[in-house]
Amino acid sequence: MEGRLTTRIDSLRTETVSLKGDRLAEIRRLDTRIDGVDRELRTAIDIRERLAALEARRGP
């Protein structure tokens, strides 16, 4: 009985570690994606500001 319990505990520990690794990988993937979106947003804001400056110089 004790041997089966130890085996089951070890199995659950292995599964928990595996799930933790999966979650960490997913967090890293999402973090990279968020960084990419952040860069795109900054680029869009920069373009909008430059366009507004050009339009202001051009006048009505």
N, CA, C and O atoms as a DFTB+ gen file, in Angstrom:
240 C
 N C O
     1  1       0.828      -1.198       0.000
     2  2       0.000       0.000       0.000
     3  2       0.864       1.252       0.000
     4  3       0.625       2.183      -0.769
     5  1       1.878       1.268       0.873
     6  2       2.742       2.447       0.968
     7  2       3.498       2.688      -0.337
     8  3       3.703       3.833      -0.742
     9  1       3.905       1.616      -0.981
    10  2       4.619       1.747      -2.249
    11  2       3.754       2.363      -3.329
    12  3       4.214       3.203      -4.102
    13  1       2.500       1.943      -3.380
    14  2       1.577       2.511      -4.376
    15  2       1.300       3.982      -4.091
    16  3       1.189       4.794      -5.009
    17  1       1.190       4.313      -2.805
    18  2       0.950       5.704      -2.424
    19  2       2.146       6.577      -2.806
    20  3       1.978       7.679      -3.330
    21  1       3.349       6.076      -2.538
    22  2       4.565       6.809      -2.906
    23  2       4.639       6.994      -4.421
    24  3       4.989       8.069      -4.908
    25  1       4.308       5.946      -5.150
    26  2       4.315       6.022      -6.614
    27  2       3.306       7.060      -7.098
    28  3       3.598       7.842      -8.002
    29  1       2.137       7.064      -6.503
    30  2       1.096       8.032      -6.895
    31  2       1.523       9.463      -6.567
    32  3       1.315      10.376      -7.366
    33  1       2.118       9.653      -5.396
    34  2       2.609      10.983      -5.012
    35  2       3.683      11.449      -5.982
    36  3       3.679      12.602      -6.414
    37  1       4.602      10.555      -6.325
    38  2       5.655      10.906      -7.287
    39  2       5.062      11.250      -8.647
    40  3       5.521      12.174      -9.320
    41  1       4.042      10.502      -9.043
    42  2       3.381      10.764     -10.321
    43  2       2.714      12.138     -10.317
    44  3       2.819      12.890     -11.286
    45  1       2.032      12.457      -9.226
    46  2       1.393      13.767      -9.118
    47  2       2.422      14.889      -9.085
    48  3       2.203      15.955      -9.662
    49  1       3.530      14.654      -8.418
    50  2       4.603      15.657      -8.365
    51  2       5.142      15.913      -9.773
    52  3       5.348      17.061     -10.165
    53  1       5.366      14.848     -10.522
    54  2       5.864      14.979     -11.895
    55  2       4.860      15.736     -12.762
    56  3       5.236      16.597     -13.557
    57  1       3.588      15.406     -12.600
    58  2       2.545      16.086     -13.374
    59  2       2.472      17.567     -13.009
    60  3       2.303      18.415     -13.885
    61  1       2.597      17.875     -11.732
    62  2       2.570      19.266     -11.278
    63  2       3.738      20.050     -11.859
    64  3       3.562      21.179     -12.318
    65  1       4.916      19.465     -11.843
    66  2       6.101      20.124     -12.400
    67  2       5.916      20.349     -13.898
    68  3       6.280      21.401     -14.423
    69  1       5.354      19.362     -14.578
    70  2       5.112      19.489     -16.013
    71  2       4.121      20.617     -16.306
    72  3       4.336      21.423     -17.211
    73  1       3.037      20.666     -15.532
    74  2       2.049      21.732     -15.723
    75  2       2.649      23.100     -15.435
    76  3       2.353      24.075     -16.126
    77  1       3.492      23.166     -14.416
    78  2       4.154      24.433     -14.096
    79  2       5.031      24.874     -15.268
    80  3       5.045      26.052     -15.626
    81  1       5.751      23.941     -15.855
    82  2       6.581      24.259     -17.019
    83  2       5.746      24.744     -18.190
    84  3       6.118      25.688     -18.886
    85  1       4.606      24.084     -18.400
    86  2       3.698      24.505     -19.476
    87  2       3.188      25.922     -19.243
    88  3       3.153      26.734     -20.168
    89  1       2.798      26.215     -18.020
    90  2       2.291      27.557     -17.688
    91  2       3.380      28.609     -17.875
    92  3       3.117      29.686     -18.409
    93  1       4.592      28.304     -17.441
    94  2       5.694      29.259     -17.608
    95  2       5.977      29.515     -19.084
    96  3       6.226      30.652     -19.485
    97  1       5.939      28.458     -19.889
    98  2       6.155      28.618     -21.330
    99  2       5.062      29.492     -21.942
   100  3       5.344      30.339     -22.790
   101  1       3.822      29.288     -21.515
   102  2       2.711      30.092     -22.023
   103  2       2.857      31.551     -21.605
   104  3       2.602      32.455     -22.401
   105  1       3.264      31.782     -20.372
   106  2       3.479      33.152     -19.894
   107  2       4.572      33.827     -20.710
   108  3       4.429      34.986     -21.098
   109  1       5.653      33.120     -20.973
   110  2       6.743      33.699     -21.777
   111  2       6.268      34.023     -23.191
   112  3       6.606      35.071     -23.742
   113  1       5.477      33.110     -23.777
   114  2       4.958      33.336     -25.129
   115  2       4.067      34.580     -25.155
   116  3       4.184      35.417     -26.050
   117  1       3.186      34.690     -24.179
   118  2       2.299      35.853     -24.126
   119  2       3.069      37.136     -23.848
   120  3       2.729      38.192     -24.381
   121  1       4.098      37.052     -23.022
   122  2       4.920      38.226     -22.728
   123  2       5.603      38.729     -23.998
   124  3       5.671      39.934     -24.239
   125  1       6.103      37.803     -24.801
   126  2       6.732      38.170     -26.072
   127  2       5.708      38.799     -27.010
   128  3       6.002      39.779     -27.695
   129  1       4.512      38.235     -27.036
   130  2       3.457      38.785     -27.898
   131  2       3.056      40.188     -27.447
   132  3       2.858      41.076     -28.275
   133  1       2.939      40.385     -26.145
   134  2       2.596      41.709     -25.609
   135  2       3.679      42.716     -25.969
   136  3       3.373      43.852     -26.332
   137  1       4.950      42.307     -25.869
   138  2       6.045      43.202     -26.253
   139  2       5.923      43.610     -27.717
   140  3       6.162      44.768     -28.059
   141  1       5.555      42.669     -28.582
   142  2       5.384      42.970     -29.999
   143  2       4.250      43.953     -30.240
   144  3       4.384      44.883     -31.036
   145  1       3.143      43.748     -29.558
   146  2       2.002      44.660     -29.684
   147  2       2.384      46.041     -29.162
   148  3       2.000      47.056     -29.743
   149  1       3.135      46.078     -28.072
   150  2       3.585      47.356     -27.508
   151  2       4.449      48.113     -28.518
   152  3       4.291      49.322     -28.688
   153  1       5.364      47.403     -29.188
   154  2       6.208      48.047     -30.205
   155  2       5.359      48.587     -31.352
   156  3       5.584      49.700     -31.827
   157  1       4.382      47.794     -31.796
   158  2       3.506      48.243     -32.881
   159  2       2.708      49.475     -32.466
   160  3       2.540      50.404     -33.256
   161  1       2.223      49.484     -31.244
   162  2       1.459      50.630     -30.747
   163  2       2.329      51.878     -30.686
   164  3       1.897      52.961     -31.081
   165  1       3.547      51.729     -30.196
   166  2       4.463      52.880     -30.142
   167  2       4.749      53.409     -31.540
   168  3       4.810      54.621     -31.747
   169  1       4.926      52.509     -32.496
   170  2       5.165      52.921     -33.877
   171  2       3.953      53.671     -34.425
   172  3       4.102      54.703     -35.080
   173  1       2.758      53.156     -34.159
   174  2       1.535      53.817     -34.638
   175  2       1.386      55.204     -34.020
   176  3       1.007      56.152     -34.708
   177  1       1.676      55.325     -32.746
   178  2       1.589      56.632     -32.078
   179  2       2.606      57.595     -32.675
   180  3       2.295      58.762     -32.914
   181  1       3.812      57.111     -32.915
   182  2       4.857      57.950     -33.511
   183  2       4.434      58.428     -34.899
   184  3       4.606      59.600     -35.235
   185  1       3.886      57.530     -35.694
   186  2       3.433      57.898     -37.040
   187  2       2.316      58.934     -36.958
   188  3       2.312      59.907     -37.712
   189  1       1.369      58.726     -36.042
   190  2       0.266      59.678     -35.894
   191  2       0.791      61.056     -35.489
   192  3       0.327      62.073     -36.006
   193  1       1.748      61.093     -34.572
   194  2       2.319      62.376     -34.139
   195  2       3.059      63.065     -35.278
   196  3       2.953      64.280     -35.444
   197  1       3.804      62.297     -36.061
   198  2       4.526      62.887     -37.194
   199  2       3.558      63.414     -38.246
   200  3       3.767      64.487     -38.811
   201  1       2.504      62.657     -38.503
   202  2       1.504      63.092     -39.471
   203  2       0.819      64.371     -38.999
   204  3       0.598      65.285     -39.793
   205  1       0.486      64.438     -37.728
   206  2      -0.146      65.643     -37.178
   207  2       0.791      66.839     -37.309
   208  3       0.343      67.943     -37.621
   209  1       2.088      66.632     -37.073
   210  2       3.057      67.721     -37.199
   211  2       3.157      68.182     -38.649
   212  3       3.223      69.383     -38.910
   213  1       3.169      67.251     -39.588
   214  2       3.224      67.613     -41.008
   215  2       1.969      68.375     -41.427
   216  3       2.048      69.366     -42.153
   217  1       0.818      67.908     -40.966
   218  2      -0.429      68.591     -41.311
   219  2      -0.475      69.990     -40.699
   220  3      -1.003      70.916     -41.316
   221  1       0.067      70.150     -39.504
   222  2       0.090      71.468     -38.851
   223  2       0.992      72.425     -39.624
   224  3       0.678      73.609     -39.742
   225  1       2.105      71.926     -40.148
   226  2       3.016      72.772     -40.927
   227  2       2.397      73.183     -42.250
   228  3       2.598      74.297     -42.733
   229  1       1.640      72.256     -42.825
   230  2       1.026      72.518     -44.119
   231  2      -0.072      73.560     -44.002
   232  3      -0.315      74.322     -44.938
   233  1      -0.724      73.594     -42.874
   234  2      -1.768      74.598     -42.661
   235  2      -3.085      74.198     -43.285
   236  3      -3.218      73.108     -43.841
   237  1      -4.073      75.102     -43.189
   238  2      -5.428      74.803     -43.700
   239  2      -5.513      74.796     -45.203
   240  3      -6.585      74.561     -45.759
